[in-house]
């Protein structure tokens, strides 16, 4: 979610995450996480394990999805070798130095 202020709950918070801000804190179903008063998105992000990034040039913040406390530390792909559509093993390392667009899909 893109935010312009940190002192009020994002309007799309419930729709995008399922979390609702109530007097008792951030709540989803029967679970409530206490929040500091007055409300601060940085506190919400920290307590729910959501990354919060500031773009100073544009004066906006981006609040990402919950990461279970394990946010990505880099955008580097680990060593992966997968079968191609002919069943031959293909190493993603062979594409190093070129731009790659990757799509992943799962039926579940």
N, C-alpha and C positions, 0 to 999 in steps of 0.2 A: 504494500500500500504506500502511496506517495502522500506525505504529510507536509503541511506548511507550518504547523504548530505542535509543540510537545506538551502543552499545558491542558489539553482537552482530549478525551478519547476519540479515536478515529471513527468517523461516521460509518464506515464499512466494516468495522471490527467484527461484529457478530456475523454478518453475512459471509465474510471471508475466512474467519477462524473458528466460529462457534462460541467465542468468549464474549461475555457481556459484562460491562462495568456496572456494579451495584455498590451500595454503601459498604457491604462487607468485603469488597475487592473485585477481582476478575473471576467470573464464574462461568463454568461450562457444565451443564447437567447438574450434578450434585456436588461438584468439586468447586471450591472457592479458594483463591490465592489472595491473601491480604496484600494491599498496595499502600504505599506511602501517601500521606495527605500533605499538601494538595496533590492532585493527580499529576503524574509525570510519565510520558511515554517511555523514557529511558528506564524507569523503574519497572514498568510493565514488561518491556523487552527483556530486561535482565531476569526477572522472576519467572517468565514463561519460556526462556531460552530462544528468544526471537532476535535475529540480527537487526541492528539499527545502524544505518549508514547515513552520513550527512554529506550533501552536495553544497558546499559553501558558495560556489559560483552561482548557483541558481536559487539558493535559499530554501531548499527542500530537504526532507528526510525520507528515507525508504525503510519501511518496517517489513521484514521478511517473515516467512512462516516459521513455526516452531521447529527446532532442530533437535529436540531431546537433549539439549545441552552440548551437542557436538556439531558446531557450525564448521563449514569448510574452512580450512586454513590456507588453501591454495586452489588454483583452478587446474592444476596439473593432473592429468589422467594417469592412473597407475598402469603398470605393464599389463597389457591385455592381449591375449591371442584367442581368436574366435574362429569358428568355421564359417567360410563364405557360403554363398548359395549353392556351390558345387560340392560342398563338404570338405574343401581344402582348408587347412589352417592358415589364417591370415593374422599377422601381427600389426597392431596399430602403430607400433614404433616405425614401421616402414614408411609411414606418411609424415614423419617428423620433418618440419620445415615447410609444410604445405598447409593451406587452410582446409579444415575438415568440418563438414556439417554432419552431425550424427543424430539419428532419431532412434529412440528406444521405445518399445511397446511391449505391454504384457496384457494378457487376456483377463487377468483378474482385476 
